[in-house]
Amino acid sequence: MRRPLGGSDRGQVSVEFLGLLPLILLVLALLWQFVLVGYTYSLAADAADRGARAATATEGGTGACHASAVRDLPAAWRGGATTDCHPEAGLWKAVVRLEVPVLFPGVGSFPWHVTGTAGAAREDGGGGAG
């Protein structure tokens, strides 16, 4: 049997795939990082909401706010979490800042933070316009 002129193209798809594999892996890593950034925003907003509700619903105020805000965070996000809870014009305002992990939560983080803010009306009537 004769070979066609120009040789065979067997294995060409494998060579092309191997050439594109680094680009495919880079795109997947970037997509995963974007997912982590979005998830961190979601966690920060939810933690701030929980903290503000806990501060207004209990006698604990700032302590209850902080405890509630960080209680349900995953361990990888809990370590770098900072909270600021304070009464403001008839509400409890909670601000939660979380570190954004780099590719794998718990391994390292970016130098910037994601911030979630929430407020809940004070139930004790303090600070209101009566």
C-alpha positions in Angstrom: 0.0 0.0 0.0 1.3 3.4 -0.9 1.5 6.4 1.4 0.1 9.7 0.2 2.5 12.4 -0.7 3.4 14.6 2.2 3.4 11.9 4.8 0.8 11.0 7.5 -1.0 13.3 9.8 -1.5 10.7 12.5 -1.0 12.2 16.0 -1.6 15.7 14.8 -4.6 16.2 17.1 -2.5 15.0 20.1 0.2 17.5 19.3 -2.3 20.3 19.0 -3.9 19.4 22.2 -0.6 19.3 24.1 0.2 22.7 22.7 -3.1 24.1 23.9 -3.1 22.4 27.3 -1.3 25.2 29.1 -3.8 27.7 27.8 -6.7 25.5 28.7 -5.3 25.1 32.3 -4.7 28.9 32.6 -8.3 29.6 31.6 -9.7 27.1 34.1 -7.5 28.5 36.9 -8.7 32.1 36.1 -12.4 30.9 36.0 -11.9 29.2 39.4 -10.3 32.3 40.8 -13.3 34.4 39.7 -15.6 31.9 41.4 -13.6 32.3 44.6 -13.8 36.1 44.4 -17.6 35.9 43.9 -18.0 33.4 46.7 -16.0 35.6 49.1 -18.3 38.6 48.2 -21.3 36.3 49.0 -19.8 35.2 52.3 -19.0 38.7 53.4 -22.5 40.0 52.7 -24.1 37.1 54.4 -21.8 37.4 57.5 -22.5 41.1 57.8 -26.2 40.5 57.6 -26.1 37.8 60.3 -24.0 40.1 62.5 -26.3 43.1 62.2 -29.4 40.9 62.9 -27.7 39.3 65.9 -26.7 42.7 67.4 -30.2 44.1 67.2 -32.1 41.0 68.3 -30.0 40.3 71.5 -28.6 42.2 74.4 -25.1 41.3 73.3 -24.7 44.2 70.8 -21.2 44.4 69.4 -20.1 41.1 70.9 -23.1 39.2 69.5 -22.6 40.9 66.2 -19.0 39.8 65.9 -19.7 36.3 67.1 -22.6 35.7 64.8 -20.8 37.2 61.8 -17.8 34.9 62.0 -19.5 31.8 63.4 -20.7 30.2 60.2 -17.8 31.3 57.9 -15.7 28.5 56.5 -12.4 28.0 58.3 -10.3 29.2 55.4 -12.1 32.6 55.5 -12.6 32.9 59.2 -8.9 33.5 60.0 -8.6 36.7 58.0 -12.1 38.1 58.9 -12.4 41.4 60.6 -15.7 42.9 61.8 -16.9 46.3 62.8 -20.2 46.6 64.5 -21.7 49.8 65.8 -25.0 51.6 66.4 -25.8 54.3 63.9 -28.9 56.4 63.6 -31.4 53.8 64.9 -29.7 50.8 63.4 -26.9 48.4 64.0 -24.4 48.5 61.2 -22.1 45.6 60.5 -19.1 45.7 58.2 -17.2 42.4 57.5 -13.9 42.3 55.6 -12.6 39.0 54.3 -9.4 38.1 52.5 -9.7 36.6 49.0 -7.9 33.3 48.7 -5.5 32.6 45.8 -6.7 29.4 44.0 -7.0 27.3 47.2 -8.8 28.5 50.3 -6.5 28.4 53.3 -3.2 28.5 51.4 -2.7 32.1 50.6 -4.6 35.3 50.0 -4.5 38.5 47.9 -3.4 41.7 49.6 -6.9 43.2 49.2 -10.1 42.5 51.0 -13.7 42.1 50.1 -16.2 44.1 52.2 -19.8 43.2 53.1 -22.0 45.8 54.8 -25.4 45.4 56.4 -27.7 47.2 58.7 -30.7 46.2 60.9 -33.1 48.4 62.8 -32.5 48.6 66.5 -35.2 46.9 68.5 -34.5 48.7 71.7 -35.6 52.1 70.3 -32.2 53.6 70.9 -31.0 56.3 68.5 -34.3 56.6 66.8 -36.2 59.8 65.9 -38.9 58.9 68.3 
